[in-house]
Amino acid sequence: MSDKVVTRFAPSPTGYLHIGGARTALFNWLYAKHTGGTMLLRIEDTDRERSTEAATAAILDGLTWLGLSWDGEAVSQFERAPRHREVAEELVRLGKAYYSYETPAELEAMREAARAKGLPPRYNGQWRERDPSEASPGLKGAIRIKAPTEGETVVHDRVQGEVRFPNKDLDDFIILRSDGNPTYMHAVVVDDHDMGVTHIIRGDDHLTNAARQTVIYNAMGWDVPSMSHIPLIHGADGAKLSKRHGALGVEAYRSMGYLPEALLNYLARLGWSHGDDEVMSIKDMIGWFDIGDVNKGAARFDFAKLEALNGVHTRKMDDHALFDIFVATLPYLEGGPALAARLDDQKKAQLLAALPGLKERAKTLVELVDGAGFLFAERPLPVDEKAAALLSGEARAVLRGAHATLTAVSGDWTAATAEAAIRDFAQAGGHKLGAVAQPLRAALTGRSTSPGVFDVLAVLGREESLARIADQID
C-alpha cells in the first residue's frame, strides 16, 4: 500500500446529498486534506431502478456548494460492471468462489427450513463442492464466495475498535448474480482496490458489510484498507434523523440561508471535537481533524445550535466575501430572486455599505434579505405595525424638526455628520436621542428595527433619506 492517504466518498444517486452524506463526505475530505492525501468520488449507481441523472447532478452540486472538492473525474460504479465480473470469475478460477444453481423456489425452501429450526436464513453451501454439470439444463449460475467456516473475521476499526464476526454467521454470499450483474458487496471491494483507496470512512450502518468485504479482500490476496465506521446522526430527541429533524438535502440548507463554512463547522462537530473549540474555520478543521478522534456514539442534530453558529460565522466574515456569497445565493433564498432582479451597481454599492450593520442582526442569509429590504423599498414605504406606532402625532412633530435639521447639513453626507446634526437637534429641543432616532428609523425603513439609524441615513444617501422622511410628515 502506498504511503499516501486516499479516501473516497461513494454516494448512491437515488436522491439528494442529504446531511448525513454531507458529513461523511466532509470527514473523508478533512482526513485527506489533513494528511496531504486525496479524496476520490464514486457514484454507486448500480441500482438502475432508483439511480437518476438528476440525483447525481444534485450530489455534485451539493458537494461543490459546500466546497468539498474531489480529485479527478467522478467514477460510475455501473460502468465498471465488466471489471467486477472479471474479478468474480477470477475468484472461481482460484477456487475461492463457485457457481451455484438454485432455483428461487429451492432458495425459499432453504430459508424456510432454517426458520423452522429457529436459525437465521443462511445459504447452506450445497453447491460448494458440486460440479456445474449437475445443474438443470438452461439454468444460469450465480457466483458465491467461499466464506471461511471456522474462526472469526476481525474488522480493525479506527472508530469502533476491533470488531469480531464469527465466520459461521457469514454464509457464502453472492458476488455475481445469475444475470451477470455484480452485487453491491463485491463491486465496492473491486472499486476501492482499483482506485487505490487506503482509508474507508463511512456510516456505521456499513459495519456488518465490512466483515463480508474483508472476506473478498482476503480471497483476492489484496490489502484491506483502514476502516472507520462513523456513528449516524440522530435528531435532537435522540431518534434516528428524519425529515422533521433536518434530514434534508444540502440544497435545503442553502435556501434556508446557511453559509457553507458554518454548515461544515457544525457538521464537523457532530461526532468529532477539538477541545472546547466551537467555532472553526476550514483551515482549523483541516489542521485539527483526525479520524481516530471521532466518537462512537450517535451525534444529535440541533437546528438552534446550527443557527447560532451561522450567526457567528456571518458576523466574523469579511464584508466583501459575505457580499459575494450573499449575491450568489440570492436566487435560492426566500424573497431573494425579487431582490436579485433589482441589484444594479448603485444598489450593490448600498448593500455593501450596509452589510456591517446588517450582519450584526442576521443569523442567516434569509434574515439578511429581510434586513436589507429597506434598501430596495419603493417610496412611499410600506410601514409595518410596530413602525406605524412610532409615527404618532407627537413623533411626527419631532420628525419635522429632524427633517429640517438634516436638510441643513452641508458638506459630506456621512453617518458622522448626520449623527452630529441629530444629536444637536435633540439636545436643543430637550429630546432624548431615542425619541428622535426611533421615528427616524420608522420613516427611513418602515420597520422598528434596522442597522444603526445614522448608518441607514449614510447608506440611503441625502436625497432618498430626506424624501422618505418627508413622505411621513406630509
C-alpha positions, 0 to 999 in steps of 0.5 A: 500500500502506498504511503499516501492517504486516499479516501473516497466518498461513494454516494448512491444517486437515488436522491439528494446529498442529504446531511448525513452524506454531507458529513461523511463526505466532509470527514473523508475530505478533512482526513485527506486534506489533513494528511496531504492525501486525496479524496476520490468520488464514486457514484454507486449507481448500480441500482438502475431502478432508483439511480437518476441523472438528476440525483447525481447532478444534485450530489455534485452540486451539493458537494461543490456548494459546500466546497468539498472538492474531489480529485479527478473525474467522478467514477460510475460504479455501473460502468465498471460492471465488466471489471467486477465480473472479471474479478468474480470469475477470477475468484472461481478460477482460484477456487475461492468462489463457485457457481451455484444453481438454485432455483428461487423456489429451492432458495425459499425452501432453504430459508424456510427450513432454517426458520423452522429450526429457529436459525437465521436464513443462511445459504447452506453451501450445497453447491460448494463442492458440486460440479456445474454439470449437475445443474438443470439444463438452461439454468444460469449460475450465480457466483458465491464466495467461499466464506471461511467456516471456522474462526472469526473475521476481525474488522480493525476499526479506527472508530469502533475498535476491533470488531469480531464476526464469527465466520459461521454467521457469514454464509457464502454470499453472492458476488455475481448474480445469475444475470451477470450483474455484480452485487453491491458487496463485491463491486465496492471491494473491486472499486476501492482496490482499483482506485487505490483507496487506503482509508474507508470512512463511512456510516456505521450502518456499513459495519456488518458489510465490512466483515463480508468485504474483508472476506473478498479482500482476503480471497483476492490476496489484496490489502484491506484498507483502514476502516472507520465506521462513523456513528449516524446522526440522530435528531435532537430527541435522540431518534434516528434523523428524519425529515422533521429533524433536518434530514434534508438535502444540502440544497435545503440548507442553502435556501434556508440561508446557511453559509457553507463554512458554518454548515461544515463547522457544525457538521464537523462537530457532530461526532468529532471535537477539538477541545472546547473549540466551537467555532472553526474555520476550514483551515482549523478543521483541516489542521485539527481533524483526525479520524481516530478522534471521532466518537462512537456514539450517535451525534444529535442534530440541533437546528438552534445550535446550527443557527447560532453558529451561522450567526457567528460565522456571518458576523466574523466574515469579511464584508466583501466575501459575505457580499459575494456569497450573499449575491450568489445565493440570492436566487435560492433564498426566500424573497431573494430572486425579487431582490436579485432582479433589482441589484444594479451597481448603485444598489450593490454599492448600498448593500455593501455599505450596509452589510456591517450593520446588517450582519450584526442582526442576521443569523442567516442569509434569509434574515439578511434579505429581510434586513436589507429590504429597506434598501430596495423599498419603493417610496412611499414605504410600506410601514409595518405595525410596530413602525406605524406606532412610532409615527404618532402625532407627537413623533411626527412633530419631532420628525419635522424638526429632524427633517429640517435639521438634516436638510441643513447639513452641508458638506459630506453626507456621512453617518458622522455628520448626520449623527452630529446634526441629530444629536444637536437637534435633540439636545436643543429641543430637550429630546432624548436621542431615542425619541428622535432616532426611533421615528427616524428609523420608522420613516427611513425603513418602515420597520422598528428595527434596522442597522444603526439609524445614522448608518441607514441615513449614510447608506440611503444617501441625502436625497432618498433619506430626506424624501422618505422622511418627508413622505411621513410628515406630509 
